[in-house]
Amino acid sequence: MRLALYTGLILAGGFTCLTPALAADPTGDWRVADGVANIRVAQCNGSMWGAVSWEKQPGGRDEYNPDASKKTRPTLGMATLIDMKKKPGVDQWEGQVYNAKDGQLYSATITPVGTDQLEIKGCVMGFLCGGETWTRVAPPIPLSPANAMAKGAPKSTGAAPKAQGTTGATAAAAQPAPAAPKAAGTAKPGQKAAADPVGDICLLPEIAGFAH
């Protein structure tokens, strides 16, 4: 049952005041409302995607997926926010959310609320809508060089400046990919944090293969 909490299809939580400078950036790691998982959100090939980056109880499986070949796949690293596009004129992205509770996809939106909260809402056939508010546990993720060159990908405000004497494409290729944020809460005080098992979610086969 805990897998349902990865979907954001629960009652909405609270709000904070908007901070214009960073309010529009939904990337980074977010703790779901009840704290059982983190969802890493990143811009991949011009869209926002989210994948499970940390689980309070490791070893979850996608047991309700209608595709028998996916029932045993780990929920860690599984895509939950699918190909979300920015809506014109508002700080909101819309696409689909994967509901691990029943193995189905639903229409959904994500909306940054201030700098440290992300509101996610999902609807079934345009009604029975619900949602929750996630809390930021890692900073925004700069657009990776590979995705910056993808067709249709908007420019990243956090991208490194171009190197002098090179073209934009060459400079982008020369920049190292940004390190993925560590999943917060995976280590107890005084203990060394565990290695990040997910990394750049844009390189996950499920997400990388979507654009091809």
N, C-alpha and C positions, 0 to 999 in steps of 0.2 A: 504493500500500500504506500510505502514511503516514496515510491517512484513517481506517484502522481504529483508530488510537490515540486518536481523539476519543471512542470509545465506552466505554472503561473495561472492556473484556472481555479483560483481560490479567491475569497473575498478580498477586496482592495484594502490596503493598509493606509498609513498616514502620509502626510505631505510635509514638505519644508518649503521655505521661501526660495524662489528662484534666484540663482546667481548668474547673470547674463554671460559672464566671461566663459564659463564652462558648462552651462546648463544643457547645451546641445550635444554633448559627447556621451553616448551610451556605451563606449568601449571600456573594457576592464573586467575585473572579476567581481561578481555580485553574489552575496549570500542570500539564499531564498528565505522566505519569511520565517520558517520554523528552524532554520539553521542546519538542516540536514545535508545541504549541498551548496557548492559554488558553481555559478554559471559564468564561463568566460565569453565575453562578447567582443568581437573584432570585425573590422571591415575587410571583407574578402571579395575581390573581383567586383567592387562597386556596390555590394550589398552588406548588410549587417547579418552576422551569423552568431549563434550562441551554442556552446557545448559544455557538458558537465566537466568541470576541471578538478573537482574535489568532492569526496563523499565522506560523511561522518561515519557511515558504516560501509566499508569497502566491500567489493564483491557483488554489487548489484547486477542483475541481468535483465535484458529487455524481454521478459517472459510473456508479455501480452501482445507482442507484435504479431499481426496476422500472417506475416511471412515466416514460415517455419524455419527458414535458414538464418533468421535473425533473432530467434527466441533466446539463444544462448550468448548473444553478443554482450559485452560489458556495457553497463550504462556510463562508466567513466570514459569520457571522450566522445560520447554519443551526442549528435547534433539535436538541439531542442528548439532553437530559433532558426527558422529556415528562410533564407533569401529575402530578407526584409529590406524594402525600398523606402527611401525618405519621401514623405508626403510634401508637396510644394507648399511653401509659406509657413510651415509649422515645424517645431522640433519633435517630430514623431515619425516612426518607421513602421511600415505595415508589411505583413507577409503571413507566414504560418508558424504555428507552434506544434511540436510533436508532444502528444499526451501519452506518456509511458504507461498510464493507468489502463488505457484501453487500446493502445497501439494505433491511434488515429491522429490525423492532422486536422488542425482547426485554424480559422482565420484569427489573426492576432495583431496587436500593436504594442510597441514599446515607446515610452515617453520619459525622458530624463526629468526628474523633479529635483531642482537644485543640483549640487555637484555630487551628492552622496546617496541618492535614491533613484531607482528606476522602476517606473510603474509599468506592469505588463497586464494586458487585458486580452482575453480570448473569448470567441463566440462560436456557438454551434449553429450553423445555418442562419446566421444573422440574428440569433436571439439566444437566450440562456447564457448571457455574458457574465463573466466573472473575472477576477484578477487579484493581484497582490502586489506589494511593493517590496523590491529587493534592496539591500543595503550594500554600498560599495565596500570592498575589502582590498582592492588593489587599484592603482592609478590607471588612467586611460592608456590605451595601447597605440603607439604611433603606427601609421600605415607602413607595412613592410615594403621594401623596394620592389619585390616581385609583383605585389598587388598594385603598387603605385603606377606601374606600367600597363596594367590590365585595361582593356578597352572599357571606357565608361566610368572608371574609378575616379572620384573627385580627389583633388589635391588634399594632402594632409597638412593641417596647421602645425603639427609637431614634427614635420619632416626636417631632416638636416639640410642646410643650405648646399647649393650646388658647388662642386669643386671648381676652382678657377681653371680655365683652359680646357674644359671638357664639355661635351654636350650634355643636355639634361638626362638623356637615357643612360649615357656612360656614367655620369655622376651618380644616378640612382643605383645603377648596378654595382658601383664601387662601395656604396654604403652597406655596412653589415646589417643584417636583419636585427630588429630590436629584440631584446631578451623578453620572453614572456614573463608576466608577473607571477610570483609565487602564490600558491593557494594559501590564503591566510587561515590560521586556525588549525593547521595540520601538525603543529608541534606544541608541546607543553612548555611552560616557562622553564628556561634553563636547558632545554633540549635543542639540538640543531634541527632546523626545518628539513623535512624530507625533500628529495629532489622532485622537481615538477614532472609529473608523469605524462602531461598532455602537451605542453609547449605551445607552439604557434598553431592555433586551431585551423588556420587557413590551409595548413599542410595535411590535415586529416583527410584520408581518402574520400570519406563521405562528402566533405565540403569541397575539396579540390576537384573532385570528379564532376561536381554539379555544373561547373562552368564550361565543361568540354562536351 
